[in-house]
Amino acid sequence: IDTLRDVERGASALVLLCVDLTEQVLSEAASARAHFVVTYSPMPHSPFTTLSTDDVLGRIVLGCAKHQIAVHSVHSACDAASGGVNAWLARSLARGVVRPIVKHPKVADAGQGRVLECDEATPIS
């Protein structure tokens, strides 16, 4: 495939799923001729000014470009989603009302962070 449009038109694509995109994961994706890597953890964590094979981030980014591998991180989307990771973690602590700290302007129960208002006093330790 050359673009996501090809997938939309019915072409198949190999997608590799991982938690963190490491050099080992990139090597596996390249060996498998993966088209996409879906990772939980975002990378890079901050803007970069140069790319070099002298550091891990540079080798990964340049390796993805060399092998034409697209990367998507679901970290923020999964955390902010209604019923997402943050809500799931909050609900695992105790029964109560879970709500976003910063509400999404258009999606009910979605947003950044979570507050858990417990139904009753709950020891954490």
C-alpha positions as YAML, in Angstrom:
chain: A
units: angstrom
residues:
- id: 1
  name: ILE
  ca: [0.00, 0.00, 0.00]
- id: 2
  name: ASP
  ca: [1.09, 3.56, -0.58]
- id: 3
  name: THR
  ca: [-1.45, 5.54, 1.44]
- id: 4
  name: LEU
  ca: [-4.27, 5.14, 3.91]
- id: 5
  name: ARG
  ca: [-6.59, 5.64, 0.94]
- id: 6
  name: ASP
  ca: [-5.42, 2.28, -0.39]
- id: 7
  name: VAL
  ca: [-6.58, 0.66, 2.85]
- id: 8
  name: GLU
  ca: [-9.90, 2.48, 2.60]
- id: 9
  name: ARG
  ca: [-10.25, 1.01, -0.91]
- id: 10
  name: GLY
  ca: [-9.75, -2.52, 0.38]
- id: 11
  name: ALA
  ca: [-5.99, -3.09, 0.31]
- id: 12
  name: SER
  ca: [-4.64, -4.93, 3.32]
- id: 13
  name: ALA
  ca: [-2.09, -3.44, 5.69]
- id: 14
  name: LEU
  ca: [0.05, -4.97, 8.40]
- id: 15
  name: VAL
  ca: [-0.35, -3.13, 11.71]
- id: 16
  name: LEU
  ca: [1.93, -3.80, 14.66]
- id: 17
  name: LEU
  ca: [0.63, -2.96, 18.16]
- id: 18
  name: CYS
  ca: [2.94, -2.12, 21.06]
- id: 19
  name: VAL
  ca: [3.13, -0.22, 24.32]
- id: 20
  name: ASP
  ca: [6.38, 1.62, 23.54]
- id: 21
  name: LEU
  ca: [8.03, 2.07, 20.16]
- id: 22
  name: THR
  ca: [11.58, 0.92, 20.83]
- id: 23
  name: GLU
  ca: [14.40, 0.09, 18.44]
- id: 24
  name: GLN
  ca: [13.58, -3.61, 18.91]
- id: 25
  name: VAL
  ca: [9.91, -3.00, 18.01]
- id: 26
  name: LEU
  ca: [10.97, -0.95, 14.97]
- id: 27
  name: SER
  ca: [13.25, -3.79, 13.87]
- id: 28
  name: GLU
  ca: [10.37, -6.26, 14.20]
- id: 29
  name: ALA
  ca: [8.02, -3.96, 12.28]
- id: 30
  name: ALA
  ca: [10.56, -3.47, 9.49]
- id: 31
  name: SER
  ca: [11.27, -7.21, 9.27]
- id: 32
  name: ALA
  ca: [7.56, -7.95, 9.07]
- id: 33
  name: ARG
  ca: [7.14, -5.16, 6.49]
- id: 34
  name: ALA
  ca: [4.53, -3.49, 8.70]
- id: 35
  name: HIS
  ca: [2.81, -0.42, 7.31]
- id: 36
  name: PHE
  ca: [1.70, 1.05, 10.63]
- id: 37
  name: VAL
  ca: [2.70, 0.90, 14.28]
- id: 38
  name: VAL
  ca: [0.06, 1.74, 16.86]
- id: 39
  name: THR
  ca: [1.70, 2.50, 20.18]
- id: 40
  name: TYR
  ca: [0.24, 3.47, 23.53]
- id: 41
  name: SER
  ca: [3.04, 5.79, 24.63]
- id: 42
  name: PRO
  ca: [3.55, 8.93, 22.57]
- id: 43
  name: MET
  ca: [6.92, 9.67, 21.08]
- id: 44
  name: PRO
  ca: [8.61, 11.96, 20.84]
- id: 45
  name: HIS
  ca: [7.58, 13.47, 24.16]
- id: 46
  name: SER
  ca: [8.67, 16.93, 23.08]
- id: 47
  name: PRO
  ca: [9.57, 18.67, 19.82]
- id: 48
  name: PHE
  ca: [13.01, 17.95, 18.45]
- id: 49
  name: THR
  ca: [15.24, 20.36, 16.58]
- id: 50
  name: THR
  ca: [17.50, 17.82, 14.88]
- id: 51
  name: LEU
  ca: [17.39, 14.16, 13.92]
- id: 52
  name: SER
  ca: [20.51, 12.07, 14.19]
- id: 53
  name: THR
  ca: [21.37, 8.40, 14.34]
- id: 54
  name: ASP
  ca: [23.51, 9.30, 17.36]
- id: 55
  name: ASP
  ca: [20.50, 8.99, 19.69]
- id: 56
  name: VAL
  ca: [17.68, 6.48, 20.13]
- id: 57
  name: LEU
  ca: [14.86, 8.86, 19.20]
- id: 58
  name: GLY
  ca: [16.60, 9.87, 15.99]
- id: 59
  name: ARG
  ca: [17.27, 6.25, 15.03]
- id: 60
  name: ILE
  ca: [13.61, 5.33, 15.60]
- id: 61
  name: VAL
  ca: [12.16, 8.31, 13.73]
- id: 62
  name: LEU
  ca: [14.59, 7.96, 10.82]
- id: 63
  name: GLY
  ca: [14.06, 4.19, 10.77]
- id: 64
  name: CYS
  ca: [10.29, 4.66, 10.50]
- id: 65
  name: ALA
  ca: [10.83, 7.06, 7.60]
- id: 66
  name: LYS
  ca: [13.29, 4.72, 5.91]
- id: 67
  name: HIS
  ca: [10.87, 1.79, 6.10]
- id: 68
  name: GLN
  ca: [7.80, 3.96, 5.38]
- id: 69
  name: ILE
  ca: [6.15, 3.00, 8.67]
- id: 70
  name: ALA
  ca: [3.46, 5.34, 9.97]
- id: 71
  name: VAL
  ca: [3.14, 5.66, 13.75]
- id: 72
  name: HIS
  ca: [0.05, 6.56, 15.78]
- id: 73
  name: SER
  ca: [-0.07, 6.95, 19.56]
- id: 74
  name: VAL
  ca: [-3.38, 6.39, 21.32]
- id: 75
  name: HIS
  ca: [-2.15, 7.56, 24.74]
- id: 76
  name: SER
  ca: [-4.08, 10.78, 25.13]
- id: 77
  name: ALA
  ca: [-7.13, 9.51, 23.26]
- id: 78
  name: CYS
  ca: [-7.38, 6.42, 25.49]
- id: 79
  name: ASP
  ca: [-6.85, 8.45, 28.64]
- id: 80
  name: ALA
  ca: [-9.35, 11.16, 27.77]
- id: 81
  name: ALA
  ca: [-12.09, 8.95, 26.31]
- id: 82
  name: SER
  ca: [-15.35, 8.35, 28.12]
- id: 83
  name: GLY
  ca: [-14.73, 5.05, 29.90]
- id: 84
  name: GLY
  ca: [-11.04, 5.26, 28.94]
- id: 85
  name: VAL
  ca: [-7.95, 4.34, 30.91]
- id: 86
  name: ASN
  ca: [-8.22, 7.19, 33.44]
- id: 87
  name: ALA
  ca: [-11.87, 6.41, 34.18]
- id: 88
  name: TRP
  ca: [-11.12, 2.69, 34.43]
- id: 89
  name: LEU
  ca: [-8.28, 3.30, 36.90]
- id: 90
  name: ALA
  ca: [-10.44, 5.62, 39.03]
- id: 91
  name: ARG
  ca: [-13.30, 3.08, 39.11]
- id: 92
  name: SER
  ca: [-10.88, 0.36, 40.20]
- id: 93
  name: LEU
  ca: [-10.18, 2.24, 43.46]
- id: 94
  name: ALA
  ca: [-13.68, 2.45, 44.93]
- id: 95
  name: ARG
  ca: [-17.36, 2.87, 44.11]
- id: 96
  name: GLY
  ca: [-18.41, 6.40, 43.39]
- id: 97
  name: VAL
  ca: [-18.87, 9.06, 40.77]
- id: 98
  name: VAL
  ca: [-16.02, 9.49, 38.28]
- id: 99
  name: ARG
  ca: [-15.79, 12.69, 36.23]
- id: 100
  name: PRO
  ca: [-13.15, 14.44, 34.12]
- id: 101
  name: ILE
  ca: [-11.07, 17.16, 35.74]
- id: 102
  name: VAL
  ca: [-11.09, 19.12, 32.46]
- id: 103
  name: LYS
  ca: [-14.25, 18.32, 30.51]
- id: 104
  name: HIS
  ca: [-14.24, 17.83, 26.76]
- id: 105
  name: PRO
  ca: [-16.27, 20.63, 25.14]
- id: 106
  name: LYS
  ca: [-18.37, 18.28, 22.98]
- id: 107
  name: VAL
  ca: [-18.17, 14.70, 24.31]
- id: 108
  name: ALA
  ca: [-20.00, 13.83, 27.52]
- id: 109
  name: ASP
  ca: [-17.85, 12.17, 30.20]
- id: 110
  name: ALA
  ca: [-14.67, 12.67, 28.16]
- id: 111
  name: GLY
  ca: [-11.78, 14.93, 29.07]
- id: 112
  name: GLN
  ca: [-8.43, 15.11, 30.79]
- id: 113
  name: GLY
  ca: [-7.78, 13.49, 34.17]
- id: 114
  name: ARG
  ca: [-10.39, 12.03, 36.50]
- id: 115
  name: VAL
  ca: [-11.84, 12.82, 39.92]
- id: 116
  name: LEU
  ca: [-13.38, 10.01, 41.96]
- id: 117
  name: GLU
  ca: [-15.98, 11.04, 44.54]
- id: 118
  name: CYS
  ca: [-16.30, 7.92, 46.70]
- id: 119
  name: ASP
  ca: [-19.70, 6.75, 47.91]
- id: 120
  name: GLU
  ca: [-18.15, 6.02, 51.30]
- id: 121
  name: ALA
  ca: [-14.85, 6.42, 53.09]
- id: 122
  name: THR
  ca: [-12.38, 4.05, 51.47]
- id: 123
  name: PRO
  ca: [-8.91, 3.25, 52.80]
- id: 124
  name: ILE
  ca: [-6.34, 3.44, 50.02]
- id: 125
  name: SER
  ca: [-3.58, 1.47, 51.77]
...
